[in-house]
Amino acid sequence: QALRYNRICSYIDDRNKHLHSLQKTFVNQEYQKNSQRPATNAPYRYRLKQIFPELPLLSYRQPPNLRKIIVRSALPKTTKTGTFPCNRCETCKCILCKDAIPNTQKVNTILDHYSCASSNVVYVISCTWCSTGGIYIGETGQKLCTRMCRHKINTKSCDPVWQHFYRQNHSLQDMQVLILKGNFKTERERKIYEFKCMELKQGLNLGSGFMSHYVT
């Protein structure tokens, strides 16, 4: 009878009115309310089934608690700092995996992760044969591996790297390289940082390069 009311009633208010009247009739005939509920609720379930053929997924966002307010959600950084080989070029053989410049009194700590494929960097070349380290500071907008290839094939007598590793009973196996800093905003900023690093003693640099006209 309840499902019949659901079919023939055009308005929900009329249907609910007839269902309420039907429920009173059963109560007057001493039917228990618990036995009436499945029958009277059937029209509601039938209508909801038409509206939602599949059960809807309800989700609630957890409000912020004390832990979320105090503790940061950011995960700790696991990236190691220093220069590391890319395992795809010849420069990988001479990469120095350290986070500081060796054989120098001043501590220059490397704060980022670099590789042979990194570009826009200031780098340092050192010699394992020399007691002083034979440090050379350089900068490049190209990849480090590309710049190192140019050092190796440069036969000009004025190139300090070529002079050191080809004329003083050395070999390229004595060469080590690491990146000091990268991700510069401009070329000028990169060259200024290179000049500051040239203040290291016992270096192979022949001059101050870009900043030479500022030196008095």
ZIQUIGI-V426290 format. One record per residue. PHI is phi in degrees with one decimal (NA if undefined). Layout:
phi:PHI
phi:PHI
This chain:
phi:NA
phi:-63.8
phi:-66.2
phi:-64.8
phi:-58.9
phi:-65.7
phi:-79.7
phi:-89.2
phi:-83.6
phi:-82.1
phi:-115.4
phi:-66.0
phi:-63.0
phi:-64.6
phi:-62.5
phi:-63.4
phi:-64.3
phi:-68.7
phi:-65.3
phi:-65.5
phi:-66.7
phi:-64.8
phi:-65.2
phi:-63.6
phi:-62.0
phi:-68.0
phi:-66.2
phi:-64.3
phi:-91.4
phi:66.5
phi:-84.1
phi:-72.8
phi:-65.6
phi:-63.8
phi:-79.3
phi:-85.8
phi:-60.7
phi:-58.0
phi:-73.4
phi:-74.6
phi:-85.6
phi:-58.7
phi:-60.8
phi:-65.9
phi:-64.9
phi:-64.4
phi:-69.5
phi:-65.2
phi:-65.8
phi:-71.8
phi:-74.4
phi:-119.2
phi:-58.6
phi:-114.3
phi:-62.8
phi:-72.7
phi:-97.2
phi:-105.3
phi:-135.6
phi:-125.9
phi:-84.7
phi:-70.2
phi:-67.7
phi:-63.4
phi:-107.4
phi:-64.9
phi:-65.5
phi:-67.7
phi:-74.1
phi:-89.0
phi:-87.7
phi:-75.8
phi:-86.4
phi:-71.0
phi:-81.4
phi:-67.1
phi:-73.0
phi:-108.7
phi:-73.8
phi:-77.9
phi:-90.6
phi:127.1
phi:-111.5
phi:-132.2
phi:-68.6
phi:-89.6
phi:62.9
phi:-137.3
phi:-147.7
phi:-73.5
phi:-66.7
phi:-58.5
phi:-67.3
phi:-112.4
phi:-74.4
phi:-100.4
phi:-85.6
phi:-134.0
phi:-106.9
phi:-155.4
phi:-77.6
phi:-79.0
phi:60.1
phi:-132.2
phi:-74.4
phi:-84.5
phi:-85.8
phi:-117.7
phi:-85.4
phi:-90.5
phi:-110.3
phi:-139.7
phi:-104.1
phi:-131.2
phi:-147.1
phi:-62.3
phi:-87.3
phi:-71.8
phi:-124.5
phi:57.9
phi:-134.2
phi:-110.3
phi:-124.8
phi:-133.2
phi:-109.2
phi:-127.4
phi:-114.6
phi:-79.7
phi:-80.7
phi:-80.5
phi:-70.0
phi:-83.4
phi:94.8
phi:52.4
phi:-76.0
phi:-126.8
phi:-103.2
phi:-143.7
phi:-137.2
phi:-158.3
phi:-92.1
phi:-86.7
phi:-68.1
phi:-61.9
phi:-63.3
phi:-67.4
phi:-66.5
phi:-67.1
phi:-63.8
phi:-66.9
phi:-61.8
phi:-72.2
phi:-96.4
phi:-78.4
phi:-101.4
phi:-69.9
phi:-68.3
phi:-84.6
phi:-78.2
phi:-65.7
phi:-67.6
phi:-63.1
phi:-60.6
phi:-74.6
phi:-91.9
phi:-116.7
phi:-120.9
phi:-118.5
phi:55.9
phi:-110.6
phi:-145.6
phi:-67.3
phi:-69.8
phi:-86.4
phi:-88.2
phi:-131.8
phi:-140.3
phi:-146.7
phi:-96.4
phi:-85.7
phi:-159.6
phi:-145.0
phi:59.2
phi:-77.9
phi:-75.0
phi:-136.7
phi:-66.4
phi:-63.0
phi:-61.9
phi:-66.5
phi:-71.1
phi:-65.4
phi:-66.3
phi:-62.2
phi:-62.9
phi:-63.7
phi:-73.2
phi:-69.6
phi:-70.8
phi:-64.2
phi:-77.6
phi:60.5
phi:-97.8
phi:-100.0
phi:-65.0
phi:-86.6
phi:-159.4
phi:-91.0
phi:61.9
phi:-58.2
phi:-96.2
phi:-62.7
phi:-77.9
phi:-92.8
phi:-83.4
phi:-103.4
